[in-house]
Amino acid sequence: MNRIAVRAAIHVAAVFALYLSAAMLIPAAVDLYFGHDDWRVFAFSALFMGGLAMAVALATQGRAPPVTTRFAFLLVNLLWVTMAIAGAVPLAASSVGISIADAIFESVSAITTTGSTVLVGLDTMPPGLLLWRSILQWFGGLGVIALGLFVLPFLNVGGVSYFKIESSDIEDRPFERFSTYAVSFLAIYAGLTLACAISYAMAGMTGFDALNHSMTTLATGGFSTHDASLGFYVDKPAVLWVGTLFMFIGGLPFSILILFLVRGRLDALGDPQMRVFAGYCIVFIVGVAIYLRVNADMPFLDAFTHSAFNFVSIITTCGYASADYLQWGPFAVACFFVATFLGGCSGSTAGGIKAYRFLILFELMSNGLRRLVYPHTVLPVRYGDRTVDPDMQRAVVLFISSFFVIWAIGTILLAATGLDLMTAMSSVLTALTNVGPGLGDIVGPSGNFSTLPDAAKWLLPIWMLLGRLEILAVLVIFTPTFWAR
């Protein structure tokens, strides 16, 4: 890695921080409108971060380096770290009075669309701060989709965009011009957010709540304006169904949505990972709904509503909760634990292991078992009607292996801070999968991360970033080979 590349990456990150600083003026205007003094905090943060970003951008101007794999890895990591630090500045300076560790935790949780929070008393917090959390998650979701569609597939560490698997020549690509594809993606993301906000408002939310929840729903981030999350609207089942629908949409691959909505490609809906994603959603929802009806004597419609909302929330790694599902019995708790691993589709706002990896993994397992009987047979690994190349197979196995190793290391480190095994294991898992709520009384759906020791609050954001950037894209920059000339 040469100095020109490092300088260029810092320059791009500084320019991005400049844009993020300008976005701080939005919550400043909201606080000013509602007569809250925190408008000064956001205005000052915008000036401070904007000035700092401008100075760094000017100081690092220079010749653009060639776009290489190593440059892309460095830039991706630097952008997310820059976004986390910039997002934490107004949080740390706000009237809420949280520590630097809490501000960084909240900011990283927002931009990685994890949704874990250390804030208590959301119902009475300044509107500008609530909106800033939602904006960070919305931007985070936008970046996650771009990462999954345009960056990770071509770095061979994750992501299965339509470009990578569905096409091998230019005629089959969804759009020949990248700009057309990007504009379509932005328009659909913004349009779905607006549709979600309108739907929430029609279902009974206030305008401010509808705006905030629409941003965090489509980003599958899960930040709410209420301590009770969407359980605040438990008497309005229409709100829960709106949330379920748009969380599910957020878990779909945006490359497929673009092909369907812009080009009218019905065949795109046959993408194998979408069938897997929808399949395990249905199995968990119906199974637990029946379990609640039989064992908890809950009316089936209520059981189905809460099961659908909470399972789609966990599977898409949104992290909303309409109830404390840990009280639903051991079968339900076991299902939620398994659902935490799953995730949505590649190129979506969801985290987790993701459906396409399970498809490829099960194909590898099936072929491996067949070779035990017929050792010399040649069995290609298939994704639908396409053959998966060896690089993609390697990336899937490497990711899943790294996932469990990193989870184990994180659990040991958090246990060393004094947390019990369940809390430590669950906290790391929910950070690594970007889900939000974990298991247990402390970090469960009715709990909060505010009581964790500061050491844990510094460690968990690392695991959030690891999960959001697909693990390997972070680990690679810590290898000596990466920095070798």
C-alpha positions as CSV (number, residue, x, y, z in Angstrom):
1,M,0.0,0.0,0.0
2,N,1.7,3.3,-1.1
3,R,1.3,6.7,0.4
4,I,-0.6,8.0,-2.6
5,A,-3.4,5.5,-2.0
6,V,-3.6,6.2,1.7
7,R,-3.7,9.9,1.1
8,A,-6.5,9.5,-1.5
9,A,-8.5,7.3,0.8
10,I,-8.2,9.9,3.6
11,H,-9.3,12.6,1.1
12,V,-12.4,10.7,0.1
13,A,-13.3,10.0,3.7
14,A,-12.9,13.7,4.5
15,V,-15.2,14.8,1.7
16,F,-17.8,12.3,2.9
17,A,-17.5,13.7,6.5
18,L,-18.2,17.1,5.0
19,Y,-21.5,15.9,3.5
20,L,-22.4,14.3,6.8
21,S,-21.6,17.5,8.6
22,A,-24.1,19.3,6.4
23,A,-26.7,16.7,7.3
24,M,-26.4,17.8,11.0
25,L,-28.2,21.0,10.1
26,I,-31.4,19.0,9.6
27,P,-31.8,18.0,13.3
28,A,-30.6,21.5,14.2
29,A,-33.5,22.9,12.3
30,V,-35.9,20.5,13.9
31,D,-34.7,21.3,17.4
32,L,-34.9,25.1,16.6
33,Y,-38.5,24.6,15.3
34,F,-39.5,22.8,18.5
35,G,-37.7,25.3,20.7
36,H,-35.1,22.9,22.1
37,D,-31.7,24.3,22.9
38,D,-29.9,21.3,21.4
39,W,-30.1,23.1,18.0
40,R,-26.9,24.8,19.1
41,V,-25.2,21.5,19.6
42,F,-26.0,20.3,16.1
43,A,-25.1,23.7,14.6
44,F,-21.8,23.8,16.4
45,S,-21.1,20.1,15.5
46,A,-21.8,20.9,11.8
47,L,-19.4,23.8,11.8
48,F,-16.7,21.9,13.8
49,M,-16.9,18.7,11.8
50,G,-17.3,20.6,8.5
51,G,-14.3,22.8,9.2
52,L,-12.2,19.8,10.2
53,A,-13.3,17.8,7.2
54,M,-12.6,20.7,4.9
55,A,-9.1,21.2,6.3
56,V,-8.3,17.4,5.9
57,A,-9.7,17.3,2.4
58,L,-7.6,20.3,1.3
59,A,-4.5,18.9,2.9
60,T,-4.9,15.5,1.2
61,Q,-5.7,16.7,-2.3
62,G,-3.5,15.2,-4.9
63,R,-3.2,12.7,-7.8
64,A,-5.9,10.0,-7.7
65,P,-4.4,6.5,-7.3
66,P,-5.3,3.6,-9.4
67,V,-8.3,1.8,-8.1
68,T,-7.0,-1.5,-6.8
69,T,-8.4,-4.1,-4.4
70,R,-6.2,-2.9,-1.6
71,F,-7.3,0.7,-2.1
72,A,-11.0,-0.4,-2.0
73,F,-10.5,-2.3,1.2
74,L,-8.8,0.6,2.9
75,L,-11.5,3.1,1.7
76,V,-14.4,1.0,2.8
77,N,-13.0,0.7,6.3
78,L,-12.0,4.4,6.5
79,L,-15.4,5.5,5.4
80,W,-17.3,3.6,8.1
81,V,-14.9,4.7,10.8
82,T,-15.2,8.3,9.7
83,M,-18.9,8.1,9.7
84,A,-19.0,6.6,13.2
85,I,-16.8,9.3,14.6
86,A,-18.6,12.2,12.9
87,G,-22.0,10.7,13.9
88,A,-20.9,10.5,17.6
89,V,-19.9,14.2,17.9
90,P,-23.4,15.7,18.4
91,L,-24.4,12.7,20.5
92,A,-21.6,13.3,22.9
93,A,-22.2,17.0,23.1
94,S,-26.0,16.8,23.5
95,S,-28.0,17.7,26.6
96,V,-28.5,14.0,27.2
97,G,-25.1,13.9,28.8
98,I,-23.7,10.5,27.7
99,S,-20.1,9.5,27.8
100,I,-17.7,9.2,24.8
101,A,-18.0,5.4,25.0
102,D,-21.8,5.7,24.9
103,A,-21.8,8.2,22.0
104,I,-19.4,6.0,19.9
105,F,-21.5,2.9,20.7
106,E,-24.7,4.6,19.7
107,S,-23.2,6.0,16.5
108,V,-21.7,2.7,15.4
109,S,-24.9,0.9,16.2
110,A,-26.7,3.5,14.0
111,I,-24.5,3.4,10.9
112,T,-24.1,-0.4,11.0
113,T,-27.9,-0.6,11.3
114,T,-27.5,-2.8,14.4
115,G,-30.0,-0.9,16.5
116,S,-28.6,-1.7,20.0
117,T,-28.9,1.4,22.1
118,V,-27.5,2.7,25.4
119,L,-30.1,5.5,25.6
120,V,-32.9,5.4,28.1
121,G,-35.9,7.8,28.1
122,L,-36.3,8.0,24.3
123,D,-39.9,9.2,24.7
124,T,-38.8,12.5,26.2
125,M,-35.6,13.1,24.4
126,P,-34.9,16.1,22.1
127,P,-36.5,15.6,18.7
128,G,-33.3,16.6,16.9
129,L,-31.3,13.8,18.6
130,L,-34.0,11.2,17.8
131,L,-34.0,12.3,14.2
132,W,-30.2,12.3,14.0
133,R,-30.2,8.6,15.1
134,S,-32.7,7.8,12.4
135,I,-30.7,9.7,9.7
136,L,-27.5,7.9,10.6
137,Q,-29.4,4.6,10.2
138,W,-30.9,5.6,6.9
139,F,-27.4,6.6,5.6
140,G,-26.0,3.4,7.0
141,G,-28.6,1.3,5.1
142,L,-27.8,3.2,2.0
143,G,-24.1,2.5,2.4
144,V,-24.8,-1.2,3.2
145,I,-26.7,-1.7,0.0
146,A,-24.0,0.0,-2.0
147,L,-21.4,-2.1,-0.3
148,G,-23.3,-5.4,-1.0
149,L,-24.1,-4.5,-4.6
150,F,-21.0,-2.7,-5.9
151,V,-18.0,-3.4,-3.7
152,L,-17.9,-6.7,-1.9
153,P,-18.8,-8.9,-4.9
154,F,-15.8,-7.6,-6.7
155,L,-13.4,-8.0,-3.8
156,N,-14.4,-11.7,-3.6
157,V,-15.1,-11.6,0.1
158,G,-18.9,-11.5,0.1
159,G,-21.9,-10.3,-1.7
160,V,-23.7,-11.9,-4.6
161,S,-24.9,-9.0,-6.9
162,Y,-26.7,-9.6,-10.1
163,F,-23.6,-8.6,-11.9
164,K,-21.5,-11.3,-10.3
165,I,-23.7,-14.3,-10.6
166,E,-26.4,-13.7,-13.1
167,S,-24.4,-12.3,-15.9
168,S,-21.1,-12.9,-17.7
169,D,-21.4,-10.5,-20.6
170,I,-22.6,-7.0,-21.1
171,E,-25.9,-7.8,-22.8
172,D,-27.2,-9.6,-19.8
173,R,-26.4,-7.0,-17.2
174,P,-29.3,-5.1,-15.6
175,F,-28.0,-1.7,-16.8
176,E,-25.0,-1.0,-19.1
177,R,-24.4,2.4,-17.4
178,F,-23.4,2.4,-13.7
179,S,-24.9,5.8,-13.2
180,T,-28.4,4.6,-14.4
181,Y,-28.2,1.7,-11.9
182,A,-27.1,4.0,-9.1
183,V,-29.8,6.6,-9.7
184,S,-32.5,3.8,-9.9
185,F,-31.2,2.4,-6.6
186,L,-31.3,5.7,-4.8
187,A,-34.8,6.5,-6.2
188,I,-36.2,3.2,-5.1
189,Y,-34.6,3.5,-1.6
190,A,-36.0,7.0,-1.1
191,G,-39.4,6.1,-2.7
192,L,-39.8,3.1,-0.4
193,T,-38.9,5.2,2.6
194,L,-41.6,7.7,1.7
195,A,-44.1,5.0,1.1
196,C,-43.3,3.5,4.5
197,A,-43.7,6.9,6.2
198,I,-47.1,7.4,4.6
199,S,-48.2,3.9,5.5
200,Y,-47.2,4.3,9.1
201,A,-49.0,7.6,9.4
202,M,-52.2,6.0,7.9
203,A,-51.8,3.2,10.4
204,G,-51.9,5.6,13.3
205,M,-48.4,6.9,14.0
206,T,-47.8,10.6,14.5
207,G,-46.0,12.4,11.6
208,F,-42.7,12.6,13.5
209,D,-42.8,8.9,14.5
210,A,-43.7,7.9,11.0
211,L,-40.8,9.8,9.5
212,N,-38.3,8.3,12.0
213,H,-39.5,4.8,11.9
214,S,-39.7,4.8,8.1
215,M,-36.0,5.5,7.9
216,T,-35.0,2.9,10.4
217,T,-37.5,0.3,9.1
218,L,-36.3,0.3,5.5
219,A,-32.7,0.4,6.7
220,T,-33.5,-2.5,8.9
221,G,-31.9,-0.6,11.7
222,G,-34.5,-0.8,14.5
223,F,-33.9,2.5,16.3
224,S,-37.2,3.8,17.7
225,T,-38.4,7.0,19.3
226,H,-39.8,5.0,22.2
227,D,-38.2,2.9,24.9
228,A,-40.9,0.2,24.2
229,S,-39.9,0.1,20.5
230,L,-42.9,-0.6,18.3
231,G,-44.5,-2.2,21.4
232,F,-45.6,1.4,22.0
233,Y,-48.1,0.8,19.2
234,V,-49.2,-2.7,20.3
235,D,-52.8,-1.6,20.3
236,K,-52.5,-0.7,16.6
237,P,-51.8,-3.9,14.8
238,A,-51.8,-2.1,11.4
239,V,-48.6,-0.4,12.5
240,L,-47.0,-3.8,13.2
241,W,-48.1,-5.1,9.7
242,V,-46.7,-2.0,8.0
243,G,-43.4,-2.6,9.8
244,T,-43.4,-6.3,8.9
245,L,-44.0,-5.5,5.2
246,F,-41.3,-2.9,4.9
247,M,-38.7,-4.8,7.0
248,F,-39.3,-7.7,4.6
249,I,-38.8,-5.5,1.6
250,G,-35.6,-4.1,3.2
251,G,-34.3,-7.7,3.4
252,L,-34.7,-8.2,-0.3
253,P,-31.8,-7.7,-2.8
254,F,-32.1,-4.2,-4.3
255,S,-30.6,-5.4,-7.6
256,I,-33.7,-7.6,-8.0
257,L,-36.0,-4.8,-6.9
258,I,-34.5,-2.5,-9.5
259,L,-34.8,-5.1,-12.3
260,F,-38.5,-5.7,-11.3
261,L,-39.6,-2.1,-10.7
262,V,-37.6,-0.3,-13.3
263,R,-37.3,-2.9,-16.1
264,G,-40.4,-5.0,-15.4
265,R,-38.3,-8.2,-15.2
266,L,-40.7,-10.7,-13.6
267,D,-38.1,-13.4,-14.0
268,A,-35.8,-11.6,-11.5
269,L,-38.2,-12.5,-8.7
270,G,-37.1,-16.1,-9.2
271,D,-33.7,-15.4,-7.6
272,P,-32.9,-18.5,-5.4
273,Q,-31.9,-16.5,-2.3
274,M,-35.3,-14.7,-2.2
275,R,-37.0,-18.1,-2.0
276,V,-34.8,-19.2,0.8
277,F,-35.3,-15.9,2.7
278,A,-39.1,-16.1,2.3
279,G,-39.1,-19.8,3.2
280,Y,-37.4,-19.5,6.5
281,C,-39.4,-16.5,7.4
282,I,-42.7,-18.4,6.8
283,V,-41.5,-21.5,8.7
284,F,-40.6,-19.6,11.8
285,I,-43.6,-17.3,11.7
286,V,-46.2,-20.1,11.3
287,G,-44.4,-22.5,13.7
288,V,-44.2,-20.0,16.6
289,A,-47.7,-18.6,15.9
290,I,-49.2,-22.2,16.3
291,Y,-47.0,-22.7,19.4
292,L,-48.4,-19.5,21.0
293,R,-51.9,-20.4,20.1
294,V,-51.6,-23.9,21.7
295,N,-49.4,-23.2,24.6
296,A,-50.1,-19.6,25.6
297,D,-53.8,-19.6,24.6
298,M,-53.2,-16.5,22.5
299,P,-55.8,-15.7,19.9
300,F,-54.4,-17.0,16.6
301,L,-54.6,-13.6,14.8
302,D,-52.7,-11.9,17.7
303,A,-50.2,-14.8,17.7
304,F,-49.6,-14.6,14.0
305,T,-49.3,-10.8,14.1
306,H,-46.7,-10.7,16.8
307,S,-44.9,-13.8,15.5
308,A,-44.6,-12.2,12.0
309,F,-43.5,-8.8,13.2
310,N,-40.8,-10.1,15.6
311,F,-39.4,-12.8,13.4
312,V,-39.2,-10.7,10.3
313,S,-37.6,-8.0,12.6
314,I,-34.9,-10.5,13.8
315,I,-34.3,-12.3,10.5
316,T,-33.9,-9.0,8.6
317,T,-31.7,-7.8,11.6
318,C,-33.9,-4.8,12.1
319,G,-34.3,-5.5,15.9
320,Y,-37.7,-3.9,16.6
321,A,-39.8,-5.7,19.2
322,S,-43.5,-5.6,19.9
323,A,-43.3,-7.7,23.1
324,D,-40.7,-9.5,25.2
325,Y,-40.6,-12.7,23.2
326,L,-38.3,-14.3,25.7
327,Q,-41.4,-14.9,27.8
328,W,-43.0,-16.9,25.1
329,G,-41.5,-20.2,26.2
330,P,-38.3,-22.2,25.4
331,F,-39.3,-23.3,21.9
332,A,-39.9,-19.6,20.8
333,V,-36.6,-18.5,22.5
334,A,-34.7,-21.3,20.6
335,C,-36.3,-20.2,17.3
336,F,-35.3,-16.5,17.9
337,F,-31.8,-17.6,18.8
338,V,-31.5,-19.5,15.5
339,A,-33.1,-16.6,13.6
340,T,-30.4,-14.3,14.8
341,F,-27.9,-16.0,12.5
342,L,-30.0,-16.0,9.3
343,G,-30.2,-12.5,7.9
344,G,-31.8,-11.3,4.6
345,C,-30.5,-11.3,1.1
346,S,-27.2,-10.1,-0.4
347,G,-27.5,-6.5,-1.6
348,S,-30.2,-5.7,1.0
349,T,-30.0,-3.6,4.1
350,A,-30.1,-6.7,6.3
351,G,-27.1,-8.2,8.1
352,G,-26.6,-11.8,9.4
353,I,-25.0,-14.6,7.5
354,K,-27.5,-14.1,4.6
355,A,-29.6,-16.5,2.5
356,Y,-27.2,-17.0,-0.5
357,R,-24.5,-18.3,1.8
358,F,-26.8,-20.9,3.2
359,L,-27.7,-22.0,-0.3
360,I,-24.1,-22.4,-1.4
361,L,-23.1,-24.0,1.9
362,F,-25.8,-26.6,1.7
363,E,-24.8,-27.3,-1.9
364,L,-21.2,-27.9,-0.8
365,M,-22.4,-30.2,2.0
366,S,-24.6,-32.2,-0.3
367,N,-21.9,-32.6,-2.9
368,G,-19.4,-33.6,-0.2
369,L,-21.7,-36.3,1.0
370,R,-22.2,-37.6,-2.5
371,R,-18.5,-37.8,-3.0
372,L,-18.2,-40.1,0.0
373,V,-20.1,-42.6,-2.1
374,Y,-18.7,-41.7,-5.5
375,P,-15.2,-40.2,-4.8
376,H,-14.4,-39.5,-8.5
377,T,-17.6,-37.8,-9.5
378,V,-17.5,-34.1,-10.6
379,L,-20.4,-32.2,-9.0
380,P,-20.6,-28.4,-9.7
381,V,-22.0,-26.1,-7.0
382,R,-25.0,-24.4,-8.4
383,Y,-26.9,-21.2,-7.5
384,G,-30.2,-21.6,-9.3
385,D,-29.3,-22.4,-12.9
386,R,-25.8,-20.9,-12.6
387,T,-22.6,-22.6,-11.5
388,V,-20.8,-20.9,-8.5
389,D,-17.2,-20.3,-9.3
390,P,-14.5,-21.6,-6.8
391,D,-13.7,-18.0,-5.6
392,M,-17.3,-17.6,-4.4
393,Q,-17.3,-21.0,-2.8
394,R,-14.0,-20.1,-1.0
395,A,-15.5,-16.8,0.2
396,V,-18.6,-18.4,1.7
397,V,-16.6,-21.1,3.6
398,L,-14.0,-18.5,4.7
399,F,-16.8,-16.1,5.9
400,I,-18.7,-18.7,7.9
401,S,-15.5,-20.1,9.5
402,S,-14.4,-16.6,10.4
403,F,-17.8,-15.7,11.8
404,F,-17.7,-18.4,14.4
405,V,-14.1,-17.8,15.3
406,I,-14.7,-14.0,15.8
407,W,-17.9,-14.8,17.8
408,A,-15.9,-17.1,20.1
409,I,-13.2,-14.5,20.6
410,G,-15.7,-11.7,21.3
411,T,-17.6,-13.8,23.8
412,I,-14.3,-14.5,25.8
413,L,-13.4,-10.8,25.7
414,L,-16.8,-9.6,26.9
415,A,-16.9,-12.3,29.6
416,A,-13.5,-10.8,30.8
417,T,-15.3,-7.5,31.4
418,G,-17.5,-9.3,34.1
419,L,-20.6,-10.2,32.0
420,D,-22.3,-13.5,32.5
421,L,-21.9,-16.1,29.7
422,M,-25.4,-15.6,28.2
423,T,-25.1,-11.8,28.1
424,A,-21.5,-12.0,26.7
425,M,-22.3,-14.6,24.0
426,S,-25.6,-12.9,23.0
427,S,-24.2,-9.4,22.9
428,V,-21.4,-10.4,20.6
429,L,-23.7,-12.4,18.4
430,T,-26.2,-9.6,18.0
431,A,-23.4,-7.2,17.3
432,L,-21.8,-9.4,14.7
433,T,-25.1,-10.1,12.9
434,N,-26.2,-6.5,13.3
435,V,-29.5,-7.6,14.9
436,G,-29.9,-5.3,17.9
437,P,-31.6,-7.1,20.8
438,G,-30.0,-10.2,22.3
439,L,-31.0,-12.8,24.8
440,G,-31.3,-12.5,28.6
441,D,-32.6,-9.8,31.0
442,I,-29.9,-7.3,30.3
443,V,-29.7,-7.1,26.5
444,G,-32.9,-8.8,25.6
445,P,-35.9,-7.2,23.8
446,S,-37.0,-5.6,27.1
447,G,-33.5,-4.6,28.2
448,N,-30.9,-2.1,27.2
449,F,-27.1,-1.9,26.7
450,S,-26.7,1.1,29.0
451,T,-25.8,-1.0,32.0
452,L,-22.8,-2.7,30.3
453,P,-19.4,-1.8,31.5
454,D,-17.5,0.8,29.4
455,A,-15.0,-1.9,28.3
456,A,-17.9,-3.8,26.7
457,K,-19.2,-0.7,25.1
458,W,-15.8,-0.1,23.4
459,L,-15.5,-3.7,22.3
460,L,-19.0,-4.2,20.8
461,P,-18.7,-1.5,18.1
462,I,-15.7,-3.4,16.7
463,W,-17.9,-6.4,16.3
464,M,-20.7,-4.3,14.8
465,L,-18.3,-3.0,12.2
466,L,-16.9,-6.5,11.6
467,G,-20.4,-7.8,10.9
468,R,-21.4,-4.9,8.8
469,L,-18.3,-5.0,6.5
470,E,-18.6,-8.8,6.2
471,I,-15.7,-9.6,8.6
472,L,-13.0,-10.4,5.9
473,A,-13.0,-6.8,4.5
474,V,-11.9,-5.6,8.0
475,L,-9.5,-8.4,8.9
476,V,-7.5,-8.1,5.7
477,I,-6.2,-4.6,6.5
478,F,-4.5,-6.0,9.7
479,T,-2.4,-8.5,7.7
480,P,1.3,-7.6,6.9
481,T,0.6,-8.6,3.3
482,F,-1.9,-5.8,2.9
483,W,0.6,-3.1,3.8
484,A,3.5,-4.6,1.9
485,R,4.7,-2.6,-1.2
